[in-house]
Amino acid sequence: LLAGIVLRALGDAFAPQRGRLWHWDSMQPGVALISDVSLGMFLTMALMGLQFWTLQPLLGFIGVAMAMQILLAVAFIVLVVFRCMGRDYEAAVVCAGFGGITLGSTATAIANMSAVTREHGNAPRAFIVVPLVCGFFIDLINALVIGLMAA
């Protein structure tokens, strides 16, 4: 993230055409393809290493816990997040991202938002807000809380 900020600042400072080193409009399909392939590979590799059969003795407890988490997350998304974000298309895309966050990772949030925007159109503010909130606030605070709990 910091490297992207530095590159953008350098591009604005040294680029000859109004601060642009490249033409974003012509690159958008290629960037979207690379993004989708990378995300798909990441999720596939992450799921390949899981050994679900080792969880068989805890299957009932895990099933109940997952059902409760999903019900509470959907209720919170519909009743709180959608309304607080403005009840529009951008809010719906943010809600899709929030659903991915509640499933456990920033990558899942991006995959959910990509699926919605692929069908219904772009939502640029949602793709700025959700990854920043996931990356800065949730991941950093989660690491701090786990560190404090472990100590």
C-alpha positions in Angstrom: 0.0 0.0 0.0 2.8 2.4 0.9 4.6 1.5 -2.3 1.5 2.4 -4.3 1.2 5.7 -2.6 4.9 6.5 -3.3 4.6 5.5 -7.0 1.5 7.6 -7.4 3.2 10.6 -5.8 6.2 10.2 -8.0 4.1 9.8 -11.1 2.3 13.0 -10.3 5.6 14.8 -9.8 7.5 13.6 -12.8 5.0 12.6 -15.5 4.7 14.8 -18.6 0.9 14.4 -19.2 -0.9 16.0 -16.3 0.7 13.7 -13.7 -0.1 10.5 -15.6 2.5 7.8 -16.4 -0.1 5.6 -18.0 -3.6 5.7 -19.4 -5.9 4.0 -16.9 -8.8 3.6 -19.3 -6.9 1.4 -21.7 -5.4 -0.7 -18.8 -8.6 -1.4 -16.9 -9.5 -4.8 -18.5 -6.0 -6.1 -18.1 -5.8 -5.0 -14.5 -9.2 -6.6 -13.7 -8.1 -9.8 -15.3 -4.8 -10.0 -13.4 -6.7 -9.1 -10.2 -9.3 -11.8 -10.7 -6.7 -14.5 -11.5 -4.5 -13.5 -8.6 -7.4 -13.6 -6.1 -8.6 -16.9 -7.5 -5.1 -18.5 -7.1 -4.8 -17.1 -3.6 -8.1 -18.5 -2.4 -7.5 -21.8 -4.1 -4.0 -22.3 -2.5 -5.4 -21.2 0.9 -8.2 -23.8 0.7 -6.0 -26.6 -0.7 -4.0 -26.8 2.6 -7.0 -27.2 4.8 -7.7 -30.7 6.2 -11.4 -30.7 6.9 -11.5 -34.3 8.0 -9.6 -33.5 11.2 -12.5 -31.4 12.3 -15.0 -34.3 12.2 -15.4 -34.6 16.0 -16.3 -30.9 16.3 -18.6 -30.8 13.3 -21.8 -30.2 15.3 -20.3 -27.3 17.4 -18.7 -25.7 14.3 -21.9 -26.0 12.4 -24.0 -24.2 15.1 -21.3 -21.6 15.6 -21.1 -20.9 11.8 -24.9 -20.7 11.5 -25.1 -18.2 14.4 -22.3 -16.1 13.0 -23.9 -16.0 9.6 -27.3 -15.1 11.0 -25.9 -12.3 13.2 -23.7 -11.0 10.4 -26.6 -10.8 7.9 -28.8 -9.1 10.4 -26.0 -6.6 11.2 -25.3 -6.0 7.5 -29.0 -5.4 6.6 -30.1 -3.5 9.7 -26.9 -1.4 10.4 -24.3 -1.3 7.7 -26.6 -0.8 4.7 -28.5 2.0 6.4 -25.4 3.8 7.7 -23.7 3.6 4.3 -26.6 5.4 2.5 -29.0 2.8 1.2 -27.6 3.0 -2.4 -25.6 0.9 -4.8 -22.3 1.8 -3.2 -23.8 0.8 0.2 -24.8 -2.6 -1.3 -21.2 -3.2 -2.6 -19.8 -2.2 0.8 -22.2 -4.7 2.4 -21.0 -7.4 0.1 -17.5 -6.6 1.3 -18.5 -6.6 4.9 -20.0 -10.0 4.4 -16.6 -11.2 3.1 -15.0 -9.7 6.2 -17.3 -11.5 8.5 -16.4 -14.7 6.6 -12.8 -14.2 7.7 -10.6 -12.3 5.3 -9.9 -9.2 3.2 -9.5 -11.4 0.1 -13.0 -12.8 0.6 -14.3 -9.3 0.9 -12.7 -8.2 -2.4 -14.0 -11.4 -4.1 -17.5 -10.6 -2.9 -17.3 -7.0 -4.1 -15.8 -8.1 -7.4 -18.7 -10.5 -8.0 -21.3 -7.8 -7.4 -19.6 -5.1 -9.5 -19.0 -7.6 -12.3 -22.8 -8.0 -12.6 -24.0 -4.5 -11.8 -21.3 -2.0 -12.6 -18.4 -0.2 -10.8 -18.4 1.1 -7.3 -15.0 2.8 -6.9 -15.6 4.3 -3.4 -16.4 0.9 -2.0 -13.2 -0.5 -3.4 -11.3 2.2 -1.6 -13.1 2.1 1.7 -13.4 -1.6 2.4 -9.7 -2.6 1.7 -8.4 0.3 3.7 -10.7 -0.5 6.6 -9.7 -4.2 6.4 -6.0 -3.5 6.0 -5.5 -0.7 8.4 -8.0 -1.1 11.1 -9.2 -4.7 11.3 -5.9 -6.5 10.6 -3.7 -4.2 12.7 -6.1 -4.1 15.7 -6.6 -7.9 15.4 -2.9 -8.4 15.6 -2.6 -6.1 18.6 -5.5 -7.8 20.4 -4.1 -11.3 19.7 -0.7 -10.1 20.9 -2.2 -8.7 24.1 -4.2 -11.9 24.8 -1.2 -14.1 24.2 1.0 -12.2 26.6 
